[in-house]
Amino acid sequence: MKKMSRSILMGILMFSSCLVFSQSIFGKWKTIDDRTGKPKALISIYEKDGLMYGHVVDILEKGKENFLCHKCDGDK
């Protein structure tokens, strides 16, 4: 019984430690290129009317700072 109580306590402690270090998705994030490992863009994730949205705040790649997506609808 004592061994089972310890196992349960350890499980609770391990689970609660994961919750303490969880991070919100909201805020500014830096995207990293998988091939080069260099930063590509700074994006902002936010909530409005119960929905999550994201937009590019800044493009960090040299030479692409003023790049516009011509395949995208909406404001550019």
C-alpha positions as CSV (number, residue, x, y, z in Angstrom):
1,M,0.0,0.0,0.0
2,K,2.9,2.4,0.8
3,K,4.5,1.7,-2.5
4,M,1.3,2.4,-4.4
5,S,0.8,5.7,-2.5
6,R,4.3,6.8,-3.5
7,S,3.7,5.9,-7.1
8,I,0.5,7.9,-7.1
9,L,2.2,10.9,-5.4
10,M,5.1,10.8,-7.9
11,G,2.6,10.7,-10.8
12,I,0.8,13.7,-9.5
13,L,4.0,15.6,-9.0
14,M,5.2,14.8,-12.5
15,F,1.9,15.8,-14.0
16,S,1.7,19.1,-12.1
17,S,5.3,20.1,-13.0
18,C,4.3,19.9,-16.7
19,L,1.4,22.3,-16.0
20,V,3.7,24.8,-14.3
21,F,6.0,25.1,-17.3
22,S,3.3,25.2,-20.0
23,Q,3.5,28.2,-22.3
24,S,0.7,30.2,-23.8
25,I,0.4,30.3,-27.5
26,F,-0.5,33.9,-27.5
27,G,2.2,36.6,-28.0
28,K,5.1,37.1,-30.4
29,W,7.0,34.2,-31.8
30,K,10.1,33.9,-34.0
31,T,9.9,31.4,-36.8
32,I,13.2,29.5,-37.6
33,D,14.1,28.1,-41.1
34,D,14.4,24.3,-40.8
35,R,17.3,24.1,-43.3
36,T,19.4,27.1,-42.2
37,G,18.5,27.4,-38.6
38,K,18.2,31.2,-39.1
39,P,15.3,33.4,-38.0
40,K,12.7,34.0,-40.8
41,A,9.9,36.1,-39.3
42,L,8.4,37.5,-36.2
43,I,4.7,36.6,-35.9
44,S,2.0,37.6,-33.4
45,I,-0.7,35.2,-32.2
46,Y,-3.7,36.8,-30.6
47,E,-7.3,36.1,-29.6
48,K,-10.3,38.1,-30.8
49,D,-13.9,37.2,-30.2
50,G,-13.0,33.7,-29.1
51,L,-10.9,32.9,-32.2
52,M,-7.2,32.7,-32.6
53,Y,-5.4,34.8,-35.2
54,G,-1.9,35.3,-36.4
55,H,-0.1,37.9,-38.5
56,V,3.4,38.6,-39.6
57,V,4.9,41.5,-37.6
58,D,8.3,41.6,-39.2
59,I,10.3,39.6,-41.8
60,L,13.8,39.0,-40.6
61,E,15.4,37.5,-43.7
62,K,17.9,39.8,-45.4
63,G,16.6,41.0,-48.8
64,K,13.0,39.9,-48.1
65,E,12.0,42.6,-45.6
66,N,9.5,44.2,-48.0
67,F,8.2,41.0,-49.5
68,L,4.5,40.9,-50.4
69,C,2.5,37.7,-50.9
70,H,0.8,37.9,-54.3
71,K,-1.1,34.6,-53.7
72,C,-2.9,35.9,-50.6
73,D,-6.2,37.7,-50.4
74,G,-6.8,40.7,-48.2
75,D,-4.5,43.5,-47.1
76,K,-0.9,43.3,-48.1
